[in-house]
């Protein structure tokens, strides 16, 4: 495994993942304060003050070395505009495991940006960091995220019924995952030993 690692930037055909910047505050606030965007997230719509706090914290999170270290890079479109965020949380160094996630502005949804950004981050996880397993946990009612997991080649590993009391109701959790060898197979390359 290639740790510690310092995240800088990942570039794809239409999207770039790079660190959050102070000038991302307006679109980040629009996204994190939108009740529809937050519907399936672990938090309620956020105040501007909370988003400013989160932006400062997440912009500084660029180093992966031990469990609990995370990245929250911005997703930028082909014009360099902020359209969402990705999430990578290092869960175990010994087991070479991480969790990923994504959030997009409503105006950017349904255009393939999340899939491209997630593929960039998965390539980083497996090809650069040498991870063995990457998973996503999500609310199974979020059809778009479930469909994205399946498009990425992630397998449905579990459905935990009413395992979390969130926003005044019992909610389920779905887990999807992909292994290094499965990722390599989809790309036609051998996994790193």
C-alpha positions as CSV (number, residue, x, y, z in Angstrom):
1,X,0.0,0.0,0.0
2,X,1.3,3.4,-0.9
3,X,0.8,5.4,2.2
4,X,1.2,8.1,3.3
5,X,-0.2,9.8,0.3
6,X,-1.0,13.5,-0.3
7,X,-3.9,14.2,-2.7
8,X,-3.4,16.9,-5.3
9,X,-5.6,16.4,-8.4
10,X,-7.2,13.8,-10.6
11,X,-8.1,14.7,-14.2
12,X,-10.6,13.0,-16.5
13,X,-12.1,13.7,-19.9
14,X,-14.9,15.9,-18.5
15,X,-14.2,16.3,-14.7
16,X,-11.4,17.2,-12.4
17,X,-11.1,16.3,-8.8
18,X,-9.1,18.8,-6.8
19,X,-9.0,20.3,-3.3
20,X,-11.9,22.5,-2.2
21,X,-11.1,26.2,-2.3
22,X,-12.5,29.3,-0.5
23,X,-14.3,30.4,-3.7
24,X,-16.3,27.1,-3.6
25,X,-18.4,28.5,-0.8
26,X,-21.4,29.6,-2.8
27,X,-22.1,26.4,-4.8
28,X,-21.1,24.2,-1.8
29,X,-23.6,26.1,0.4
30,X,-26.2,25.8,-2.3
31,X,-25.7,22.1,-2.4
32,X,-25.4,21.4,1.3
33,X,-28.4,23.6,2.2
34,X,-30.7,22.1,-0.4
35,X,-33.3,19.8,1.3
36,X,-33.6,17.6,-1.8
37,X,-29.8,17.1,-2.0
38,X,-29.7,16.3,1.8
39,X,-32.6,14.0,1.7
40,X,-30.5,10.8,1.7
41,X,-27.4,12.3,3.5
42,X,-26.5,11.9,7.2
43,X,-27.1,15.6,7.9
44,X,-29.9,18.1,7.6
45,X,-29.6,21.1,5.3
46,X,-26.7,23.2,6.6
47,X,-26.5,26.8,7.5
48,X,-24.0,29.0,5.7
49,X,-21.9,29.2,8.9
50,X,-21.7,25.4,9.1
51,X,-20.8,25.1,5.4
52,X,-18.0,27.6,6.0
53,X,-16.7,25.5,8.9
54,X,-16.9,22.3,6.8
55,X,-15.2,23.9,3.8
56,X,-12.3,25.0,6.0
57,X,-12.0,21.6,7.5
58,X,-12.4,19.6,4.3
59,X,-10.1,21.8,2.2
60,X,-7.3,21.0,4.6
61,X,-7.9,17.2,4.5
62,X,-5.4,16.1,1.9
63,X,-3.3,13.4,3.5
64,X,-4.1,9.7,3.8
65,X,-1.9,7.8,6.3
66,X,-4.1,6.1,8.9
67,X,-7.7,5.1,9.5
68,X,-10.0,8.1,9.8
69,X,-8.0,10.1,7.3
70,X,-10.2,11.3,4.5
71,X,-10.4,13.4,1.3
72,X,-13.4,15.5,0.2
73,X,-12.3,16.9,-3.2
74,X,-14.4,19.1,-5.3
75,X,-15.8,17.8,-8.6
76,X,-15.3,20.4,-11.3
77,X,-16.8,20.1,-14.8
78,X,-15.0,20.7,-18.1
79,X,-15.2,24.5,-17.6
80,X,-13.7,24.3,-14.1
81,X,-17.0,25.0,-12.4
82,X,-17.8,23.3,-9.0
83,X,-20.5,20.7,-9.5
84,X,-20.2,18.5,-6.4
85,X,-17.9,16.6,-4.1
86,X,-16.4,13.1,-3.8
87,X,-15.6,11.5,-0.5
88,X,-12.8,9.0,0.4
89,X,-12.4,7.7,3.9
90,X,-9.6,5.4,4.8
91,X,-11.2,2.8,7.0
92,X,-8.3,0.3,7.5
93,X,-4.6,0.3,6.6
94,X,-4.2,-3.4,7.5
95,X,-7.2,-4.5,5.4
96,X,-6.5,-1.8,2.7
97,X,-10.1,-0.7,2.8
98,X,-11.8,2.7,2.1
99,X,-15.3,4.1,1.8
100,X,-16.3,6.4,-1.1
101,X,-19.3,8.7,-1.7
102,X,-20.5,11.5,-3.9
103,X,-22.8,14.5,-3.9
104,X,-23.8,16.6,-6.9
105,X,-25.6,19.8,-7.5
106,X,-29.0,19.1,-8.9
107,X,-28.0,21.0,-12.1
108,X,-25.2,18.5,-12.7
109,X,-27.1,15.3,-12.0
110,X,-28.0,12.8,-14.7
111,X,-25.1,13.8,-17.0
112,X,-22.5,11.2,-16.1
113,X,-20.4,13.4,-14.0
114,X,-20.7,11.4,-10.8
115,X,-19.7,8.2,-12.7
116,X,-16.6,9.8,-14.2
117,X,-15.6,11.3,-10.9
118,X,-16.1,8.0,-9.0
119,X,-14.1,6.1,-11.7
120,X,-11.3,8.6,-11.2
121,X,-11.4,8.1,-7.5
122,X,-11.6,4.3,-7.7
123,X,-8.5,4.3,-10.1
124,X,-6.7,6.4,-7.5
125,X,-7.7,4.0,-4.7
126,X,-6.6,0.9,-6.5
127,X,-3.9,2.0,-8.9
128,X,-2.2,4.7,-6.8
129,X,-2.9,3.8,-3.1
130,X,-3.0,0.0,-3.6
131,X,-6.2,-0.6,-1.8
132,X,-7.8,-4.0,-1.8
133,X,-11.5,-3.1,-1.2
134,X,-13.6,0.0,-1.6
135,X,-17.2,0.3,-0.5
136,X,-20.1,2.7,-0.5
137,X,-22.9,2.9,2.1
138,X,-26.1,4.7,1.1
139,X,-29.8,5.0,1.7
140,X,-31.3,2.3,-0.6
141,X,-34.1,4.7,-1.5
142,X,-31.5,6.8,-3.4
143,X,-32.1,5.1,-6.8
144,X,-29.5,7.3,-8.6
145,X,-26.7,6.3,-6.2
146,X,-27.7,2.6,-6.3
147,X,-27.6,2.7,-10.1
148,X,-24.2,4.4,-10.0
149,X,-22.8,1.8,-7.7
150,X,-23.9,-0.9,-10.2
151,X,-22.5,1.0,-13.2
152,X,-19.2,1.1,-11.4
153,X,-19.1,-2.6,-11.0
154,X,-19.8,-2.6,-7.3
155,X,-21.7,-5.6,-6.0
156,X,-24.6,-5.3,-3.6
157,X,-23.3,-6.8,-0.4
158,X,-26.0,-6.0,2.1
159,X,-29.2,-4.3,3.0
160,X,-29.4,-3.5,6.7
161,X,-33.1,-2.9,7.7
162,X,-33.9,0.0,10.0
163,X,-30.3,0.1,11.3
164,X,-30.2,3.8,11.8
165,X,-32.6,6.4,13.4
166,X,-32.0,9.4,11.2
167,X,-34.0,12.6,10.7
168,X,-36.9,11.3,12.8
169,X,-37.3,7.9,11.1
170,X,-35.8,4.5,11.0
171,X,-33.8,4.1,7.8
172,X,-32.1,1.3,6.0
173,X,-28.5,1.2,4.8
174,X,-27.3,-0.5,1.6
175,X,-23.7,-1.5,1.1
176,X,-22.0,-1.9,-2.3
177,X,-18.3,-2.8,-2.8
178,X,-15.7,-3.6,-5.4
179,X,-12.3,-5.4,-4.9
180,X,-9.0,-4.6,-6.4
181,X,-9.1,-7.7,-8.7
182,X,-12.7,-6.8,-9.8
183,X,-11.6,-3.3,-10.7
184,X,-8.5,-4.6,-12.6
185,X,-10.8,-7.1,-14.4
186,X,-13.1,-4.3,-15.6
187,X,-10.1,-2.4,-16.8
188,X,-8.2,-5.3,-18.3
189,X,-5.2,-5.0,-16.0
190,X,-3.6,-7.2,-13.3
191,X,-4.0,-6.2,-9.7
192,X,-1.0,-4.9,-7.8
193,X,0.5,-7.6,-5.6
